[in-house]
Amino acid sequence: MARSRKAKVTDVHEIAAGMPHTTCTDGRVYQVGGKSFVFFRTERPDAG
């Protein structure tokens, strides 16, 4: 059985970009048909 690990940002980019009919704007928003399904925001000091 494979060992699990936390997803990395690169993993999310790879999976999102691999989905059919996906576009990426500004390298941080992934959309299908004009609907966003991944949005990377800037880091916040209060986010845990």
C-alpha positions in Angstrom: 0.0 0.0 0.0 1.3 3.4 -0.9 2.1 5.9 1.8 -0.2 9.0 1.8 1.0 12.5 2.0 -0.4 16.0 2.0 -1.2 17.4 -1.5 1.2 20.1 -2.7 0.3 23.1 -4.8 2.0 21.5 -7.8 -0.3 18.5 -7.4 -3.4 20.7 -7.5 -2.1 22.5 -10.6 -1.4 19.2 -12.3 -4.8 17.7 -11.5 -6.8 20.8 -12.4 -4.9 21.4 -15.7 -5.5 17.8 -16.7 -9.2 18.0 -16.5 -11.1 18.3 -19.8 -12.0 21.7 -21.2 -10.1 23.5 -18.4 -8.7 27.0 -18.9 -6.3 28.7 -16.5 -6.1 32.5 -16.1 -3.3 34.3 -14.4 -1.8 30.9 -13.4 -4.1 30.8 -10.4 -7.8 30.4 -11.5 -9.0 27.2 -13.2 -12.3 27.3 -15.0 -14.6 25.2 -17.1 -17.2 26.9 -19.1 -16.6 30.2 -17.3 -17.1 28.7 -13.9 -14.2 28.7 -11.4 -13.4 25.5 -9.6 -9.9 26.3 -8.3 -8.8 29.7 -7.1 -5.4 30.3 -5.5 -5.4 33.3 -3.3 -2.4 35.1 -1.7 -1.3 33.8 1.6 -2.8 35.4 4.8 -1.0 35.4 8.2 -4.2 34.4 9.9 -4.9 31.3 7.7 -3.9 28.1 9.3 
